[in-house]
Amino acid sequence: MTTRPAPRRLDVQAFALAQGHLEGDDPLERYERLVDAAADHAVDGLVTWDARGASTRDALGGTQCWLHLKVQTRLALTCQRCLGRLLWPVDVERAFRFVADEATAEEQDETSEEDVLVLTADLDLQSLIEDEVLLSLPYIPRHADCPEQPTLSATDEDFDRPAPKPHPFAALASLKLPRDKSSG
């Protein structure tokens, strides 16, 4: 077992055959897209992850490579109801089965409970961790019960109202001359 930052290159087949195990606590700042998704960039969070490799035999006697991934963290999101801070716990547990090529992965991924990926000698584990956390986030984050109810108002007391426009025919009134009674 090794504790270190999530590797940017992982030989999946060697890791699975060796039944490798890696785990770590990475600072949130290492994951740029997670920082961008978080509402409060000052959050000092950790992304705790655990990756385990495994290999099994398939029905034809071939070797299947697996990666079991667990990720936990908390992200500060913006509640879309009250616009306040929402601490969202993330707890991801996924299994990935690796196959030889993209066509096989596409075909088997639709019918498999696990995710099917293409076998690679340079899997970016950090990006995979980041992808899985992003996929687990709610599309519209919101509190179950907002701590502060939002103020719903169509007017703003501090808004400067424009001066009223003059009536379009007001200028015509100045053209009216008072009738002189003596010239009549």
N, C-alpha and C positions, 0 to 999 in steps of 0.2 A: 504494500500500500504506500502510495506516494502523495504527499500534500504539496501542491504547487499550482501556479496559475494554469487555467485550462489551456492545453496545447493548441497551437495553430495548425499543427500537422500531426496526424495520428494514422499509423498503418493499421487499418481496421482488421485485416486478416491476421496479422501477427499478434495484435492485441487480443483478438477473439480466441485464437488457438492457444495462446499462453494463459487464457482466462485472467487477463490483466485487470487491475483495479487501480483507478486513480480517483482522488477526491481533492477538493480544495474549497477555500473561501476566498473569492475574488472581490476586490472593491468594485462597487457599482460603476465607478468611473471607467473601468476597462471595457464596458459595454456601451458604446456610444449611442446606439439606437435605443437602449433602455433609458439612458439619461435623457434623450430627446423626448421619449414618451412620458417621462415623469414630469409632474407639474412643478415640483419643487426641486430645482437642481442642486440645492444645498443639502439634500438628504445624504447622510453618511450611511450607506447601506452595504450589505454584503450579499453576494450571490454565492450560496452554498450549493455545491454540485458533487455528484458521485457518479462515476462511469465504470461499468463492469462489462468485460468482454466474456463471451461464451460461444461455444461451438457445439453443434448437434449434428446428428446424421439425419438426412432426409429419407424419404421412402425408397429412393433409388440408390442409397448408400453413399451419396455425396455429402460433403461437409457444408453446413450452413453456418454463417458467421452472424453473431448477434451483438448488439450493444444495448445495455440497459442503462438508462439515464434517469437520474433523480435531480431535481433542482428546486431550491427553496430560496425565496427572497421576499421582501416587502417593497412595494413601490408607492410613492406618493403620486396619486392621480388627481385630476380635477373632477369633482362631482358635477355632472351635467345638469343637475336639478338646482342646486344651491350655489354652485361655483366655488364651493369650499374645498379644503384639502381632504382627500380620502386616502387612507392607508390601505392598500390592497395586498392581502397576503397571496403569494404565488407558491403553489406546491404542485410541481409537474413530475409525473412518473411515466416514462415512455419506453417502449421496446422497439428497436429497429433491427430488421432483418436485411442482410445485404445479399444482393444477387449480382450476376456477372455483367449485365448490360442494361441500358436505359429502357429498351423495349420490354424486357422481362419485368423490370421494376414497375413500369406503367401498367402492364397487364395484371400483375399479381397484387399491386397496391389497392386496386378497386375491390378485391374480394377478400383481403386479409384484414384481420383485426389490428395487427401491428403495422407500423410504417415500413415500407420496402424501399430501400435506397440502393444505389449502385456502389459496388465494392470499390474502394479506393485506397491507395497507399498514403494519401495525404488529406485525410478528413480534417476539416477545420472545426475542432470540437468547441472552441469558444463561440464561433458563429452558430453552430447547432444549438448550443445552450441558449444563446440570445434569441434565435428563431423560436424555440419552444416556449420561452417566457413570453415573447410578444404574441404568439398565437393563443396563449392562455388568458390574455387580458380581455376584459369585457369591451365590446364595441362601444357601448355607452355606459361609462362608469357612473355609478350613483350610490349614495347612501341608502340603506333600507329605510331609515328615518333620518332626515337631515337634521343636524344639530341646531342650525339656524334656518328658519324659513326665509326664503328669498323675498325681497320686497318687489312686488309686481306693481309697477306704476307706468302709466302712459305719459305722464308729465314729469317735468323736473322743475322744482321750485327755483333753482339757480339759472334756469334757462332765460336768456334775454329775449323778450318777445320783440319782433320787428315793429316799427311804427306802422300804424294802420295806413293803408294806401288810400289816397283820396278817391272819392267816387268819380267814375269816368266822365260823368256829365257835369261835375262841379265847375269845370272851366267855362261851360256855357252860361252859367249864371252871371259871370262877370261881363258877358256880352250884352246882357239885358241892360238897357239904359232906362233910367226912370223917365217916364213921359213928362214932358214939360207941359203943365196945364195952360200956360199962357199961349203956347204955340198951337194949340188945338183947335 
